[in-house]
Amino acid sequence: MTLNKELLDILACPKCKGDIKLNTSENGLICDSCKLLYHIKDGIPVMLIDEAEALKD
């Protein structure tokens, strides 16, 4: 399930308040500044810093 473009436009990283983007497999949102992946579960983005996955460099 892909997120609505309007929702993606208003969402921001909860840690740095920066822009996020949909990852290539469309199952998470990536913050390039914080190097975090926020998972999408049942079509709902889980925007909790404690549940985000750190991305490898």
C-alpha distance matrix in Angstrom:
0.0 3.8 6.6 9.4 12.3 14.7 13.3 13.3 16.9 18.2 16.9 19.6 20.5 22.2 24.9 26.1 24.5 23.6 20.8 17.5 15.2 11.8 12.8 13.0 10.6 7.9 8.2 10.9 13.1 16.6 19.9 22.4 25.3 24.8 23.3 20.7 17.1 15.2 12.6 9.2 9.6 7.9 5.8 9.4 11.2 14.4 16.9 19.9 22.3 23.6 20.2 19.4 20.1 22.9 22.3 25.2 27.2
3.8 0.0 3.8 6.5 8.8 11.7 10.6 10.1 13.5 15.3 14.3 17.0 18.3 20.5 23.1 23.9 22.0 20.8 17.7 14.7 12.1 9.0 10.8 11.2 9.9 6.5 8.2 9.9 11.1 14.4 17.5 19.9 22.8 22.8 21.5 19.2 15.9 14.3 12.5 9.5 11.2 10.3 7.2 9.8 10.7 14.2 16.0 19.4 21.5 23.3 20.3 18.9 19.7 22.0 21.2 24.1 25.7
6.6 3.8 0.0 3.8 6.4 8.5 6.9 6.9 10.3 11.7 10.9 13.9 15.6 17.6 20.6 21.2 19.0 18.1 15.2 12.5 10.7 8.4 11.3 12.7 12.1 8.3 9.4 9.8 9.9 13.4 15.9 18.6 21.1 21.2 20.4 18.1 15.1 13.0 11.9 9.0 11.1 10.6 6.9 8.2 8.6 12.4 13.6 17.3 19.5 21.7 19.1 17.7 19.1 21.4 21.0 24.2 25.7
9.4 6.5 3.8 0.0 3.8 5.4 5.3 6.4 8.8 10.4 10.9 14.3 16.8 18.8 21.9 22.2 19.5 18.6 15.6 13.6 12.1 10.7 14.0 15.4 15.3 11.6 13.1 13.2 12.6 15.7 17.7 20.3 22.6 23.1 22.7 20.6 18.0 16.0 15.3 12.5 14.4 13.6 9.8 10.7 11.2 15.0 15.7 19.5 21.7 24.3 22.0 20.6 22.3 24.4 23.9 27.1 28.2
12.3 8.8 6.4 3.8 0.0 3.8 5.4 5.1 6.2 9.0 10.1 13.2 16.0 18.5 21.4 21.0 18.2 16.7 13.5 12.1 10.5 10.0 13.6 15.0 15.8 12.4 14.5 14.0 12.6 15.0 16.5 18.7 20.9 21.9 21.8 20.3 18.2 16.6 16.7 14.6 17.1 16.9 13.1 13.5 13.2 16.7 16.7 20.5 22.3 25.2 23.2 21.3 22.8 24.3 23.5 26.5 27.2
14.7 11.7 8.5 5.4 3.8 0.0 3.8 5.4 5.1 6.7 8.9 12.3 15.6 17.7 20.8 20.3 17.1 16.3 13.5 12.9 12.4 12.7 16.4 18.3 19.1 15.5 17.1 16.1 14.3 16.6 17.5 19.9 21.6 22.5 23.0 21.4 19.6 17.7 18.1 16.0 18.3 18.0 14.3 13.9 13.6 16.9 16.4 20.2 22.1 25.2 23.6 22.1 24.1 25.7 25.3 28.5 29.1
13.3 10.6 6.9 5.3 5.4 3.8 0.0 3.8 5.4 5.4 6.2 9.9 12.9 14.6 18.0 18.1 15.0 14.7 12.3 11.1 11.1 11.2 14.9 17.3 17.7 14.0 14.7 13.4 11.7 14.4 15.4 18.3 19.8 20.2 20.7 18.7 16.8 14.4 14.9 12.8 15.1 15.2 11.6 10.5 10.0 13.2 12.7 16.5 18.7 21.6 20.0 18.7 21.0 22.8 22.8 26.3 27.3
13.3 10.1 6.9 6.4 5.1 5.4 3.8 0.0 3.8 5.6 5.3 8.2 10.9 13.5 16.3 16.1 13.3 12.2 9.2 7.8 7.4 8.0 11.8 14.3 15.3 11.9 13.0 11.3 9.0 11.2 12.2 14.9 16.6 17.4 17.6 16.0 14.3 12.6 13.5 12.1 15.1 15.9 12.3 11.5 9.9 13.0 12.2 15.9 17.4 20.6 18.9 17.0 18.8 20.2 19.9 23.1 23.9
16.9 13.5 10.3 8.8 6.2 5.1 5.4 3.8 0.0 3.8 5.8 8.2 11.6 14.2 16.9 15.9 12.7 11.4 8.6 8.7 9.1 10.8 14.5 17.0 18.5 15.3 16.7 14.7 11.9 13.3 13.4 15.6 16.9 18.2 19.0 17.9 16.8 15.4 16.9 15.7 18.8 19.5 15.9 14.9 13.2 15.9 14.5 18.0 19.2 22.7 21.6 19.5 21.4 22.4 22.0 25.1 25.4
18.2 15.3 11.7 10.4 9.0 6.7 5.4 5.6 3.8 0.0 3.8 6.5 10.2 11.9 15.0 14.3 10.8 10.7 9.0 9.6 11.1 12.9 16.5 19.4 20.6 17.2 17.8 15.5 12.7 14.2 13.8 16.5 17.1 17.9 19.3 17.8 17.0 15.1 16.8 15.7 18.5 19.3 16.0 14.1 12.4 14.6 12.7 16.0 17.5 20.9 20.3 18.6 21.1 22.3 22.5 25.8 26.4
16.9 14.3 10.9 10.9 10.1 8.9 6.2 5.3 5.8 3.8 0.0 3.8 7.0 8.8 11.9 11.9 8.8 9.0 7.6 7.2 9.2 10.9 14.2 17.5 18.4 15.1 15.2 12.5 9.6 11.2 10.8 14.0 14.7 14.9 16.2 14.3 13.5 11.4 13.4 12.8 15.7 17.1 14.1 11.9 9.4 11.2 9.1 12.4 13.8 17.2 16.5 14.8 17.4 18.7 19.1 22.6 23.5
19.6 17.0 13.9 14.3 13.2 12.3 9.9 8.2 8.2 6.5 3.8 0.0 3.8 6.1 8.7 8.2 5.2 5.5 5.3 5.9 9.1 11.7 14.4 18.0 19.3 16.5 16.4 13.1 9.7 10.0 8.5 11.5 11.4 11.6 13.5 12.0 12.2 10.8 13.7 14.2 17.3 19.4 16.7 14.2 11.1 11.9 8.9 11.5 11.9 15.6 15.5 13.5 15.9 16.6 17.2 20.6 21.1
20.5 18.3 15.6 16.8 16.0 15.6 12.9 10.9 11.6 10.2 7.0 3.8 0.0 3.8 5.4 5.7 4.7 5.3 6.3 6.1 9.7 12.0 13.9 17.7 18.8 16.6 15.9 12.2 8.9 8.4 6.3 9.6 9.1 8.4 10.4 8.8 9.7 8.8 12.2 13.7 16.8 19.4 17.4 14.7 11.1 10.9 7.5 9.2 8.7 12.5 12.7 10.4 12.8 13.2 14.2 17.6 18.3
22.2 20.5 17.6 18.8 18.5 17.7 14.6 13.5 14.2 11.9 8.8 6.1 3.8 0.0 3.8 6.0 5.4 8.0 9.9 9.9 13.3 15.2 17.0 20.8 21.5 19.1 17.8 14.3 11.6 11.5 9.6 12.8 11.6 10.0 12.5 10.5 11.5 9.9 13.2 14.7 17.2 19.9 18.3 15.1 11.7 10.4 6.7 7.2 6.8 10.5 11.5 10.3 13.4 14.1 15.9 19.4 20.4
24.9 23.1 20.6 21.9 21.4 20.8 18.0 16.3 16.9 15.0 11.9 8.7 5.4 3.8 0.0 3.8 5.9 8.1 10.7 11.1 14.6 16.8 17.9 21.7 22.7 20.8 19.5 15.8 13.1 11.9 9.2 11.6 9.7 7.6 10.6 9.4 11.6 11.1 14.7 16.9 19.5 22.6 21.2 18.2 14.6 13.0 9.4 8.8 6.6 10.1 11.9 10.2 12.7 12.5 14.5 17.6 18.3
26.1 23.9 21.2 22.2 21.0 20.3 18.1 16.1 15.9 14.3 11.9 8.2 5.7 6.0 3.8 0.0 3.8 5.3 8.7 10.3 13.9 16.8 18.2 21.8 23.4 21.6 20.9 17.2 13.9 12.2 8.8 10.4 7.7 7.1 10.7 10.6 13.1 13.2 17.0 19.0 21.9 24.9 23.1 20.3 16.6 15.7 12.1 12.3 10.3 13.8 15.3 13.1 15.1 14.2 15.4 18.2 18.2
24.5 22.0 19.0 19.5 18.2 17.1 15.0 13.3 12.7 10.8 8.8 5.2 4.7 5.4 5.9 3.8 0.0 3.8 6.9 9.0 12.7 15.7 17.8 21.5 23.0 20.7 20.4 16.8 13.3 12.3 9.4 11.5 9.7 9.9 13.0 12.4 14.0 13.4 16.9 18.2 21.2 23.7 21.4 18.6 15.3 15.0 11.4 12.5 11.6 15.4 16.5 14.4 16.8 16.6 17.5 20.6 20.6
23.6 20.8 18.1 18.6 16.7 16.3 14.7 12.2 11.4 10.7 9.0 5.5 5.3 8.0 8.1 5.3 3.8 0.0 3.8 6.6 10.2 13.6 15.6 19.0 21.0 19.0 19.2 15.7 12.0 10.4 7.2 8.7 7.3 8.8 11.4 11.5 13.1 13.2 16.7 18.0 21.4 23.9 21.4 19.1 15.7 16.0 12.8 14.4 13.3 17.1 17.6 14.9 16.6 15.9 16.1 18.9 18.5
20.8 17.7 15.2 15.6 13.5 13.5 12.3 9.2 8.6 9.0 7.6 5.3 6.3 9.9 10.7 8.7 6.9 3.8 0.0 3.8 6.9 10.5 12.8 16.0 18.2 16.1 16.8 13.6 9.8 8.6 6.5 8.1 8.4 10.2 11.7 11.6 12.3 12.4 15.4 16.3 19.9 22.1 19.3 17.5 14.3 15.4 12.8 15.2 14.7 18.4 18.1 15.2 16.6 16.3 15.8 18.6 18.3
17.5 14.7 12.5 13.6 12.1 12.9 11.1 7.8 8.7 9.6 7.2 5.9 6.1 9.9 11.1 10.3 9.0 6.6 3.8 0.0 3.8 7.0 9.3 12.7 14.6 12.5 13.1 9.8 6.1 5.3 4.7 7.2 9.0 9.9 10.3 9.5 9.2 9.3 12.0 12.8 16.6 18.8 16.2 14.7 11.4 12.8 10.8 13.5 13.3 16.7 15.7 12.7 13.9 14.1 13.5 16.5 16.8
15.2 12.1 10.7 12.1 10.5 12.4 11.1 7.4 9.1 11.1 9.2 9.1 9.7 13.3 14.6 13.9 12.7 10.2 6.9 3.8 0.0 3.8 6.3 9.3 11.5 9.5 11.0 8.4 5.3 5.3 6.8 8.4 11.3 12.4 11.6 10.9 9.6 10.0 11.7 12.1 15.9 17.8 15.0 14.5 11.6 13.7 12.7 15.7 15.8 18.8 17.2 14.1 14.6 15.0 13.7 16.5 16.8
11.8 9.0 8.4 10.7 10.0 12.7 11.2 8.0 10.8 12.9 10.9 11.7 12.0 15.2 16.8 16.8 15.7 13.6 10.5 7.0 3.8 0.0 3.8 6.6 8.1 5.7 7.6 6.0 4.6 6.2 9.2 11.0 14.2 14.7 13.2 11.9 9.4 9.5 9.9 9.7 13.4 15.0 12.4 12.6 10.4 12.9 12.9 16.0 16.6 19.1 16.8 14.0 14.2 15.3 13.9 16.7 17.7
12.8 10.8 11.3 14.0 13.6 16.4 14.9 11.8 14.5 16.5 14.2 14.4 13.9 17.0 17.9 18.2 17.8 15.6 12.8 9.3 6.3 3.8 0.0 3.8 5.6 5.2 6.8 5.7 5.7 6.2 9.7 10.7 14.3 14.5 12.2 11.1 8.4 9.7 9.7 10.4 13.8 15.9 13.9 14.5 12.2 14.1 14.5 17.0 17.1 19.1 16.5 13.5 12.7 13.6 11.6 14.0 15.1
13.0 11.2 12.7 15.4 15.0 18.3 17.3 14.3 17.0 19.4 17.5 18.0 17.7 20.8 21.7 21.8 21.5 19.0 16.0 12.7 9.3 6.6 3.8 0.0 3.8 5.4 8.0 8.6 9.4 9.8 13.2 13.6 17.3 17.8 15.1 14.4 11.7 13.1 12.5 12.8 15.7 17.2 15.4 16.8 15.1 17.2 18.1 20.5 20.7 22.4 19.7 16.8 15.5 16.3 13.8 15.4 16.4
10.6 9.9 12.1 15.3 15.8 19.1 17.7 15.3 18.5 20.6 18.4 19.3 18.8 21.5 22.7 23.4 23.0 21.0 18.2 14.6 11.5 8.1 5.6 3.8 0.0 3.8 5.6 7.7 10.0 11.3 15.0 16.0 19.7 19.5 16.7 15.2 12.0 12.7 11.0 10.9 13.2 14.5 13.3 15.1 14.1 16.0 17.7 20.0 20.6 21.8 18.6 16.3 15.1 16.6 14.6 16.4 18.2
7.9 6.5 8.3 11.6 12.4 15.5 14.0 11.9 15.3 17.2 15.1 16.5 16.6 19.1 20.8 21.6 20.7 19.0 16.1 12.5 9.5 5.7 5.2 5.4 3.8 0.0 3.8 5.7 7.8 10.2 13.8 15.6 18.9 18.8 16.6 14.7 11.3 11.1 9.4 8.3 11.0 12.0 10.1 11.8 10.9 13.5 15.1 17.9 19.0 20.5 17.4 15.3 15.0 16.9 15.5 18.0 19.7
8.2 8.2 9.4 13.1 14.5 17.1 14.7 13.0 16.7 17.8 15.2 16.4 15.9 17.8 19.5 20.9 20.4 19.2 16.8 13.1 11.0 7.6 6.8 8.0 5.6 3.8 0.0 3.8 7.3 10.0 13.7 15.9 19.0 18.0 15.9 13.3 9.6 8.8 6.2 5.3 7.8 9.6 8.5 9.9 8.9 10.8 12.9 15.3 16.6 17.6 14.3 12.6 12.4 14.9 14.2 17.0 19.3
10.9 9.9 9.8 13.2 14.0 16.1 13.4 11.3 14.7 15.5 12.5 13.1 12.2 14.3 15.8 17.2 16.8 15.7 13.6 9.8 8.4 6.0 5.7 8.6 7.7 5.7 3.8 0.0 3.8 6.6 10.1 12.6 15.4 14.4 12.6 9.8 6.2 5.4 4.2 5.0 8.5 11.2 9.8 9.7 7.3 8.7 10.0 12.4 13.3 14.8 11.9 9.6 9.8 12.2 11.7 14.9 17.1
13.1 11.1 9.9 12.6 12.6 14.3 11.7 9.0 11.9 12.7 9.6 9.7 8.9 11.6 13.1 13.9 13.3 12.0 9.8 6.1 5.3 4.6 5.7 9.4 10.0 7.8 7.3 3.8 0.0 3.8 6.9 9.8 12.4 11.8 10.6 8.2 5.6 5.0 6.4 7.4 11.2 13.8 11.7 10.8 7.6 9.1 8.9 11.6 12.1 14.5 12.3 9.5 10.3 11.8 11.3 14.7 16.3
16.6 14.4 13.4 15.7 15.0 16.6 14.4 11.2 13.3 14.2 11.2 10.0 8.4 11.5 11.9 12.2 12.3 10.4 8.6 5.3 5.3 6.2 6.2 9.8 11.3 10.2 10.0 6.6 3.8 0.0 3.8 6.1 9.0 8.7 7.2 5.8 4.6 6.4 8.8 10.8 14.5 17.3 15.4 14.4 11.0 11.7 10.7 12.7 12.0 14.6 13.0 9.5 9.5 9.8 8.7 11.9 12.9
19.9 17.5 15.9 17.7 16.5 17.5 15.4 12.2 13.4 13.8 10.8 8.5 6.3 9.6 9.2 8.8 9.4 7.2 6.5 4.7 6.8 9.2 9.7 13.2 15.0 13.8 13.7 10.1 6.9 3.8 0.0 3.8 5.5 5.6 5.6 5.4 6.6 8.2 11.5 13.7 17.3 20.2 18.2 16.6 13.0 13.1 11.0 12.6 11.2 14.2 13.7 10.1 10.6 9.9 9.4 12.4 12.7
22.4 19.9 18.6 20.3 18.7 19.9 18.3 14.9 15.6 16.5 14.0 11.5 9.6 12.8 11.6 10.4 11.5 8.7 8.1 7.2 8.4 11.0 10.7 13.6 16.0 15.6 15.9 12.6 9.8 6.1 3.8 0.0 3.8 5.7 5.0 7.1 8.9 11.4 14.5 16.8 20.4 23.4 21.4 20.1 16.5 16.8 14.8 16.0 14.1 16.9 16.5 12.8 12.3 10.6 9.0 11.1 10.3
25.3 22.8 21.1 22.6 20.9 21.6 19.8 16.6 16.9 17.1 14.7 11.4 9.1 11.6 9.7 7.7 9.7 7.3 8.4 9.0 11.3 14.2 14.3 17.3 19.7 18.9 19.0 15.4 12.4 9.0 5.5 3.8 0.0 3.8 5.6 8.1 10.9 13.1 16.6 19.1 22.5 25.6 23.7 21.9 18.2 17.9 15.2 16.0 13.5 16.5 17.0 13.5 13.5 11.4 10.7 12.6 11.6
24.8 22.8 21.2 23.1 21.9 22.5 20.2 17.4 18.2 17.9 14.9 11.6 8.4 10.0 7.6 7.1 9.9 8.8 10.2 9.9 12.4 14.7 14.5 17.8 19.5 18.8 18.0 14.4 11.8 8.7 5.6 5.7 3.8 0.0 3.8 5.4 9.0 11.0 14.6 17.5 20.7 24.1 22.6 20.6 16.8 15.8 13.2 13.2 10.3 12.9 13.7 10.4 10.5 8.4 8.8 11.1 11.1
23.3 21.5 20.4 22.7 21.8 23.0 20.7 17.6 19.0 19.3 16.2 13.5 10.4 12.5 10.6 10.7 13.0 11.4 11.7 10.3 11.6 13.2 12.2 15.1 16.7 16.6 15.9 12.6 10.6 7.2 5.6 5.0 5.6 3.8 0.0 3.8 7.0 10.1 13.2 16.3 19.5 22.9 21.7 20.2 16.5 15.7 13.9 14.1 11.5 13.5 13.3 9.7 8.5 6.0 5.2 7.6 8.0
20.7 19.2 18.1 20.6 20.3 21.4 18.7 16.0 17.9 17.8 14.3 12.0 8.8 10.5 9.4 10.6 12.4 11.5 11.6 9.5 10.9 11.9 11.1 14.4 15.2 14.7 13.3 9.8 8.2 5.8 5.4 7.1 8.1 5.4 3.8 0.0 3.8 6.5 9.7 13.0 15.9 19.5 18.5 16.8 13.1 12.0 10.5 10.6 8.5 10.4 9.8 6.0 5.5 4.7 5.5 9.1 10.7
17.1 15.9 15.1 18.0 18.2 19.6 16.8 14.3 16.8 17.0 13.5 12.2 9.7 11.5 11.6 13.1 14.0 13.1 12.3 9.2 9.6 9.4 8.4 11.7 12.0 11.3 9.6 6.2 5.6 4.6 6.6 8.9 10.9 9.0 7.0 3.8 0.0 3.8 6.2 9.5 12.6 16.0 15.1 13.8 10.4 9.8 9.4 10.3 9.4 11.0 9.0 5.4 5.0 6.3 6.6 10.3 12.5
15.2 14.3 13.0 16.0 16.6 17.7 14.4 12.6 15.4 15.1 11.4 10.8 8.8 9.9 11.1 13.2 13.4 13.2 12.4 9.3 10.0 9.5 9.7 13.1 12.7 11.1 8.8 5.4 5.0 6.4 8.2 11.4 13.1 11.0 10.1 6.5 3.8 0.0 3.8 6.7 9.7 13.1 12.2 10.4 6.9 6.0 6.0 7.5 8.0 9.7 7.3 4.8 6.6 9.1 10.2 14.0 16.3
12.6 12.5 11.9 15.3 16.7 18.1 14.9 13.5 16.9 16.8 13.4 13.7 12.2 13.2 14.7 17.0 16.9 16.7 15.4 12.0 11.7 9.9 9.7 12.5 11.0 9.4 6.2 4.2 6.4 8.8 11.5 14.5 16.6 14.6 13.2 9.7 6.2 3.8 0.0 3.8 6.4 9.9 9.6 8.5 6.1 5.7 7.8 9.4 10.7 11.5 8.2 6.9 7.9 11.2 12.0 15.5 18.2
9.2 9.5 9.0 12.5 14.6 16.0 12.8 12.1 15.7 15.7 12.8 14.2 13.7 14.7 16.9 19.0 18.2 18.0 16.3 12.8 12.1 9.7 10.4 12.8 10.9 8.3 5.3 5.0 7.4 10.8 13.7 16.8 19.1 17.5 16.3 13.0 9.5 6.7 3.8 0.0 3.8 6.6 5.8 5.3 4.2 5.9 8.7 11.1 13.3 14.3 11.0 10.4 11.7 14.9 15.5 18.9 21.4
9.6 11.2 11.1 14.4 17.1 18.3 15.1 15.1 18.8 18.5 15.7 17.3 16.8 17.2 19.5 21.9 21.2 21.4 19.9 16.6 15.9 13.4 13.8 15.7 13.2 11.0 7.8 8.5 11.2 14.5 17.3 20.4 22.5 20.7 19.5 15.9 12.6 9.7 6.4 3.8 0.0 3.8 5.4 5.3 6.3 7.0 10.6 12.3 15.0 15.2 11.7 12.2 13.7 17.2 18.2 21.5 24.3
7.9 10.3 10.6 13.6 16.9 18.0 15.2 15.9 19.5 19.3 17.1 19.4 19.4 19.9 22.6 24.9 23.7 23.9 22.1 18.8 17.8 15.0 15.9 17.2 14.5 12.0 9.6 11.2 13.8 17.3 20.2 23.4 25.6 24.1 22.9 19.5 16.0 13.1 9.9 6.6 3.8 0.0 3.8 5.5 8.4 9.9 13.4 15.5 18.4 18.8 15.4 16.0 17.4 21.0 21.7 24.9 27.7
5.8 7.2 6.9 9.8 13.1 14.3 11.6 12.3 15.9 16.0 14.1 16.7 17.4 18.3 21.2 23.1 21.4 21.4 19.3 16.2 15.0 12.4 13.9 15.4 13.3 10.1 8.5 9.8 11.7 15.4 18.2 21.4 23.7 22.6 21.7 18.5 15.1 12.2 9.6 5.8 5.4 3.8 0.0 3.8 6.7 9.5 12.4 15.2 18.1 19.2 16.0 16.0 17.6 20.8 21.2 24.5 26.9
9.4 9.8 8.2 10.7 13.5 13.9 10.5 11.5 14.9 14.1 11.9 14.2 14.7 15.1 18.2 20.3 18.6 19.1 17.5 14.7 14.5 12.6 14.5 16.8 15.1 11.8 9.9 9.7 10.8 14.4 16.6 20.1 21.9 20.6 20.2 16.8 13.8 10.4 8.5 5.3 5.3 5.5 3.8 0.0 3.8 6.3 9.1 11.8 15.0 16.3 13.5 13.7 16.0 19.2 20.2 23.8 26.1
11.2 10.7 8.6 11.2 13.2 13.6 10.0 9.9 13.2 12.4 9.4 11.1 11.1 11.7 14.6 16.6 15.3 15.7 14.3 11.4 11.6 10.4 12.2 15.1 14.1 10.9 8.9 7.3 7.6 11.0 13.0 16.5 18.2 16.8 16.5 13.1 10.4 6.9 6.1 4.2 6.3 8.4 6.7 3.8 0.0 3.8 5.8 9.0 11.8 13.5 11.0 10.5 13.0 15.9 16.9 20.6 22.8
14.4 14.2 12.4 15.0 16.7 16.9 13.2 13.0 15.9 14.6 11.2 11.9 10.9 10.4 13.0 15.7 15.0 16.0 15.4 12.8 13.7 12.9 14.1 17.2 16.0 13.5 10.8 8.7 9.1 11.7 13.1 16.8 17.9 15.8 15.7 12.0 9.8 6.0 5.7 5.9 7.0 9.9 9.5 6.3 3.8 0.0 3.8 5.7 8.8 10.0 7.5 8.0 11.0 14.2 15.9 19.7 22.1
16.9 16.0 13.6 15.7 16.7 16.4 12.7 12.2 14.5 12.7 9.1 8.9 7.5 6.7 9.4 12.1 11.4 12.8 12.8 10.8 12.7 12.9 14.5 18.1 17.7 15.1 12.9 10.0 8.9 10.7 11.0 14.8 15.2 13.2 13.9 10.5 9.4 6.0 7.8 8.7 10.6 13.4 12.4 9.1 5.8 3.8 0.0 3.8 6.5 8.9 7.8 7.5 11.0 13.4 15.3 19.1 21.2
19.9 19.4 17.3 19.5 20.5 20.2 16.5 15.9 18.0 16.0 12.4 11.5 9.2 7.2 8.8 12.3 12.5 14.4 15.2 13.5 15.7 16.0 17.0 20.5 20.0 17.9 15.3 12.4 11.6 12.7 12.6 16.0 16.0 13.2 14.1 10.6 10.3 7.5 9.4 11.1 12.3 15.5 15.2 11.8 9.0 5.7 3.8 0.0 3.8 5.5 5.4 6.4 10.1 12.5 15.2 18.9 21.1
22.3 21.5 19.5 21.7 22.3 22.1 18.7 17.4 19.2 17.5 13.8 11.9 8.7 6.8 6.6 10.3 11.6 13.3 14.7 13.3 15.8 16.6 17.1 20.7 20.6 19.0 16.6 13.3 12.1 12.0 11.2 14.1 13.5 10.3 11.5 8.5 9.4 8.0 10.7 13.3 15.0 18.4 18.1 15.0 11.8 8.8 6.5 3.8 0.0 3.8 5.5 5.2 8.6 10.0 13.0 16.4 18.5
23.6 23.3 21.7 24.3 25.2 25.2 21.6 20.6 22.7 20.9 17.2 15.6 12.5 10.5 10.1 13.8 15.4 17.1 18.4 16.7 18.8 19.1 19.1 22.4 21.8 20.5 17.6 14.8 14.5 14.6 14.2 16.9 16.5 12.9 13.5 10.4 11.0 9.7 11.5 14.3 15.2 18.8 19.2 16.3 13.5 10.0 8.9 5.5 3.8 0.0 3.8 5.7 8.4 10.2 13.8 16.8 19.4
20.2 20.3 19.1 22.0 23.2 23.6 20.0 18.9 21.6 20.3 16.5 15.5 12.7 11.5 11.9 15.3 16.5 17.6 18.1 15.7 17.2 16.8 16.5 19.7 18.6 17.4 14.3 11.9 12.3 13.0 13.7 16.5 17.0 13.7 13.3 9.8 9.0 7.3 8.2 11.0 11.7 15.4 16.0 13.5 11.0 7.5 7.8 5.4 5.5 3.8 0.0 3.8 6.6 9.6 12.7 16.0 18.9
19.4 18.9 17.7 20.6 21.3 22.1 18.7 17.0 19.5 18.6 14.8 13.5 10.4 10.3 10.2 13.1 14.4 14.9 15.2 12.7 14.1 14.0 13.5 16.8 16.3 15.3 12.6 9.6 9.5 9.5 10.1 12.8 13.5 10.4 9.7 6.0 5.4 4.8 6.9 10.4 12.2 16.0 16.0 13.7 10.5 8.0 7.5 6.4 5.2 5.7 3.8 0.0 3.8 6.5 9.3 12.8 15.5
20.1 19.7 19.1 22.3 22.8 24.1 21.0 18.8 21.4 21.1 17.4 15.9 12.8 13.4 12.7 15.1 16.8 16.6 16.6 13.9 14.6 14.2 12.7 15.5 15.1 15.0 12.4 9.8 10.3 9.5 10.6 12.3 13.5 10.5 8.5 5.5 5.0 6.6 7.9 11.7 13.7 17.4 17.6 16.0 13.0 11.0 11.0 10.1 8.6 8.4 6.6 3.8 0.0 3.8 6.3 9.5 12.7
22.9 22.0 21.4 24.4 24.3 25.7 22.8 20.2 22.4 22.3 18.7 16.6 13.2 14.1 12.5 14.2 16.6 15.9 16.3 14.1 15.0 15.3 13.6 16.3 16.6 16.9 14.9 12.2 11.8 9.8 9.9 10.6 11.4 8.4 6.0 4.7 6.3 9.1 11.2 14.9 17.2 21.0 20.8 19.2 15.9 14.2 13.4 12.5 10.0 10.2 9.6 6.5 3.8 0.0 3.8 6.6 9.4
22.3 21.2 21.0 23.9 23.5 25.3 22.8 19.9 22.0 22.5 19.1 17.2 14.2 15.9 14.5 15.4 17.5 16.1 15.8 13.5 13.7 13.9 11.6 13.8 14.6 15.5 14.2 11.7 11.3 8.7 9.4 9.0 10.7 8.8 5.2 5.5 6.6 10.2 12.0 15.5 18.2 21.7 21.2 20.2 16.9 15.9 15.3 15.2 13.0 13.8 12.7 9.3 6.3 3.8 0.0 3.8 6.5
25.2 24.1 24.2 27.1 26.5 28.5 26.3 23.1 25.1 25.8 22.6 20.6 17.6 19.4 17.6 18.2 20.6 18.9 18.6 16.5 16.5 16.7 14.0 15.4 16.4 18.0 17.0 14.9 14.7 11.9 12.4 11.1 12.6 11.1 7.6 9.1 10.3 14.0 15.5 18.9 21.5 24.9 24.5 23.8 20.6 19.7 19.1 18.9 16.4 16.8 16.0 12.8 9.5 6.6 3.8 0.0 3.8
27.2 25.7 25.7 28.2 27.2 29.1 27.3 23.9 25.4 26.4 23.5 21.1 18.3 20.4 18.3 18.2 20.6 18.5 18.3 16.8 16.8 17.7 15.1 16.4 18.2 19.7 19.3 17.1 16.3 12.9 12.7 10.3 11.6 11.1 8.0 10.7 12.5 16.3 18.2 21.4 24.3 27.7 26.9 26.1 22.8 22.1 21.2 21.1 18.5 19.4 18.9 15.5 12.7 9.4 6.5 3.8 0.0
